[in-house]
Amino acid sequence: MENNGKKILERVRAYCKDPKNRSTVDVGLFILLIISFHYLYLGWQAIGYWPIARTIEKLSLWSVNLAFDQSCWVLQHVLGIDITTITEHRVIAALDKEGGFARVVIAPECASLKQWLHWLFLMLLFPGPWKHKAWYIPAGLVIIEWTNVVRICGIELMQIHWPGPNTFHIAHDYVFKVFFYFVIFLMWVLWVEKFKNKSTDRTNKP
């Protein structure tokens, strides 16, 4: 039984080291890390973010206020939308094309904190040169934040231009949620192709 286990482990190692399987191994590791973080985060959330609950609470509040301020600025100064806000509740509202109100409430779940942690978990554990991780990880955090701003503004714009009872849910749950994680996926692909694989190829050169 022990010998069979060793043989299986050796086969797995050989498969992972074979350059022909590199893409499959990379994608498999990406999926494993993404799913692992999701369930680890849910478990951590269930125990109140112990032992750094206060830090997470402060970070959550800061990230919510940041997303609210940035989204308001983009809607007003970039997109030219006349918005009404309720700052204490982080509500952004504007008239839709039918004369009703399109609104977005930026709750803690709408901020970038979870995605920041997701990115950190993925990039700290995924192989690659640390000299590039030192700048690529912070750059990714900035991109994630502004992707979230685009998501919030996009949800508001969809409600303005296509008002309806299901517009918010379609925009929030499908269109921009997919967009958000697609951006994270593209950043990971860029990391693998431009940094991780090139570093591996240089190391393996005879």
C-alpha positions as CSV (number, residue, x, y, z in Angstrom):
1,M,0.0,0.0,0.0
2,E,2.8,2.4,0.9
3,N,4.7,1.5,-2.3
4,N,1.6,2.2,-4.4
5,G,1.2,5.6,-2.7
6,K,4.9,6.5,-3.5
7,K,4.4,5.4,-7.1
8,I,1.3,7.6,-7.5
9,L,3.1,10.5,-5.9
10,E,6.1,10.0,-8.3
11,R,3.8,9.9,-11.3
12,V,2.1,13.1,-10.1
13,R,5.4,14.8,-9.7
14,A,6.6,13.6,-13.1
15,Y,3.4,14.9,-14.7
16,C,3.7,18.3,-13.1
17,K,7.4,18.6,-14.1
18,D,6.7,17.7,-17.8
19,P,6.8,21.0,-19.8
20,K,4.0,19.6,-22.0
21,N,1.6,19.6,-19.0
22,R,2.6,23.1,-17.8
23,S,-0.6,24.9,-18.9
24,T,-2.8,22.1,-17.4
25,V,-1.0,22.2,-14.1
26,D,-1.1,26.0,-13.9
27,V,-4.8,26.1,-14.6
28,G,-5.5,23.3,-12.1
29,L,-3.5,25.1,-9.4
30,F,-5.3,28.4,-10.1
31,I,-8.7,26.7,-9.8
32,L,-7.6,24.9,-6.6
33,L,-6.4,28.1,-5.0
34,I,-9.5,30.1,-6.0
35,I,-11.9,27.4,-4.6
36,S,-9.7,26.9,-1.5
37,F,-9.8,30.6,-0.6
38,H,-13.5,30.8,-1.1
39,Y,-14.2,28.1,1.5
40,L,-11.4,29.3,3.8
41,Y,-12.9,32.8,3.7
42,L,-16.4,31.5,4.5
43,G,-15.0,29.6,7.5
44,W,-13.0,32.6,8.7
45,Q,-16.1,34.8,8.3
46,A,-18.2,32.4,10.3
47,I,-15.8,32.7,13.3
48,G,-15.8,36.5,13.1
49,Y,-12.4,37.0,11.4
50,W,-10.6,35.8,14.5
51,P,-8.0,36.9,15.6
52,I,-8.0,40.2,13.7
53,A,-11.7,41.0,13.7
54,R,-11.1,44.7,14.6
55,T,-8.5,45.2,11.8
56,I,-10.9,43.6,9.3
57,E,-13.7,45.8,10.5
58,K,-11.6,48.9,10.0
59,L,-10.4,47.8,6.6
60,S,-13.9,47.0,5.6
61,L,-15.2,50.4,6.6
62,W,-12.3,52.1,4.9
63,S,-12.7,50.1,1.6
64,V,-16.5,50.9,1.6
65,N,-15.9,54.6,2.0
66,L,-13.1,54.5,-0.7
67,A,-15.4,52.7,-3.2
68,F,-18.2,55.2,-2.5
69,D,-16.0,58.3,-2.9
70,Q,-14.4,57.0,-6.1
71,S,-17.6,55.9,-7.7
72,C,-19.3,59.2,-6.9
73,W,-16.3,61.0,-8.5
74,V,-16.3,58.9,-11.6
75,L,-20.1,59.2,-12.1
76,Q,-20.0,63.0,-11.7
77,H,-16.7,64.1,-13.2
78,V,-16.0,61.4,-15.8
79,L,-19.5,60.3,-16.9
80,G,-21.3,63.6,-16.2
81,I,-24.2,62.0,-14.3
82,D,-26.2,64.2,-12.0
83,I,-26.3,62.1,-8.8
84,T,-27.9,62.4,-5.4
85,T,-26.1,60.8,-2.5
86,I,-26.9,59.8,1.1
87,T,-23.3,59.6,2.5
88,E,-24.1,58.0,5.9
89,H,-25.8,55.1,4.1
90,R,-23.5,55.2,1.0
91,V,-26.4,55.5,-1.4
92,I,-25.9,56.8,-4.9
93,A,-29.0,57.7,-6.9
94,A,-29.8,59.3,-10.2
95,L,-32.9,59.8,-12.4
96,D,-33.4,57.0,-15.0
97,K,-34.6,57.6,-18.5
98,E,-38.2,57.0,-17.4
99,G,-38.1,59.5,-14.6
100,G,-37.7,57.0,-11.8
101,F,-34.7,56.6,-9.5
102,A,-31.7,54.3,-10.2
103,R,-29.7,53.6,-7.1
104,V,-26.8,51.7,-5.7
105,V,-26.2,51.1,-2.0
106,I,-22.5,50.3,-1.3
107,A,-22.6,47.8,1.5
108,P,-19.5,46.2,3.0
109,E,-19.9,43.2,0.6
110,C,-19.7,45.6,-2.3
111,A,-16.2,46.8,-1.4
112,S,-13.0,45.2,-2.7
113,L,-11.8,43.7,0.6
114,K,-12.6,40.1,-0.2
115,Q,-11.2,40.4,-3.7
116,W,-8.0,42.0,-2.3
117,L,-7.6,39.1,0.0
118,H,-8.4,36.7,-2.8
119,W,-5.7,38.2,-4.9
120,L,-3.1,38.1,-2.1
121,F,-3.9,34.5,-1.3
122,L,-3.6,33.5,-5.0
123,M,-0.4,35.4,-5.8
124,L,1.5,34.6,-2.6
125,L,1.0,30.9,-3.1
126,F,1.2,30.7,-6.9
127,P,4.8,30.1,-8.2
128,G,6.8,32.9,-9.7
129,P,9.7,35.3,-9.1
130,W,9.4,37.2,-5.9
131,K,11.2,40.3,-7.3
132,H,8.2,40.7,-9.6
133,K,5.6,39.8,-7.0
134,A,6.8,42.7,-4.9
135,W,5.3,45.2,-7.4
136,Y,2.8,43.0,-9.3
137,I,0.7,42.2,-6.2
138,P,0.2,45.9,-5.2
139,A,-0.5,46.8,-8.8
140,G,-3.1,44.1,-8.9
141,L,-4.7,45.5,-5.7
142,V,-5.1,48.9,-7.4
143,I,-6.5,47.4,-10.5
144,I,-9.0,45.4,-8.5
145,E,-10.1,48.6,-6.7
146,W,-10.7,50.5,-9.9
147,T,-12.4,47.4,-11.5
148,N,-14.8,47.5,-8.5
149,V,-15.5,51.2,-9.2
150,V,-16.2,50.4,-12.9
151,R,-18.6,47.7,-11.6
152,I,-20.5,50.0,-9.3
153,C,-20.7,52.7,-12.0
154,G,-21.8,50.1,-14.5
155,I,-24.6,48.9,-12.3
156,E,-25.8,52.4,-11.9
157,L,-25.6,53.2,-15.6
158,M,-27.5,50.0,-16.6
159,Q,-30.3,51.0,-14.3
160,I,-30.4,54.5,-15.7
161,H,-30.5,53.4,-19.4
162,W,-32.5,50.2,-19.0
163,P,-34.8,50.7,-16.0
164,G,-36.7,47.6,-14.9
165,P,-37.4,45.4,-11.9
166,N,-34.7,42.9,-12.7
167,T,-32.0,45.3,-14.1
168,F,-30.1,45.6,-10.8
169,H,-30.0,41.9,-10.2
170,I,-28.9,41.1,-13.8
171,A,-26.2,43.8,-13.6
172,H,-25.0,42.9,-10.1
173,D,-25.3,39.1,-10.0
174,Y,-24.3,38.3,-13.6
175,V,-22.8,41.0,-15.8
176,F,-20.4,42.8,-13.5
177,K,-19.7,39.9,-11.1
178,V,-18.4,37.9,-14.1
179,F,-16.5,41.0,-15.3
180,F,-14.8,41.5,-11.9
181,Y,-13.5,37.9,-11.8
182,F,-12.6,38.0,-15.5
183,V,-10.2,40.9,-14.8
184,I,-8.6,38.9,-12.0
185,F,-8.3,35.9,-14.3
186,L,-6.6,38.1,-17.0
187,M,-4.1,39.5,-14.4
188,W,-3.3,35.9,-13.5
189,V,-2.8,34.9,-17.1
190,L,-0.5,37.8,-17.6
191,W,1.5,36.8,-14.6
192,V,1.8,33.2,-15.8
193,E,2.8,34.1,-19.4
194,K,5.1,37.1,-18.8
195,F,6.7,36.3,-15.5
196,K,6.2,32.8,-14.1
197,N,6.8,30.8,-17.3
198,K,9.7,33.0,-18.5
199,S,11.4,32.6,-15.1
200,T,10.9,28.8,-15.2
201,D,12.3,28.6,-18.8
202,R,15.4,30.6,-17.8
203,T,16.0,28.3,-14.8
204,N,15.6,25.1,-16.9
205,K,18.0,26.2,-19.6
206,P,21.0,24.0,-19.9
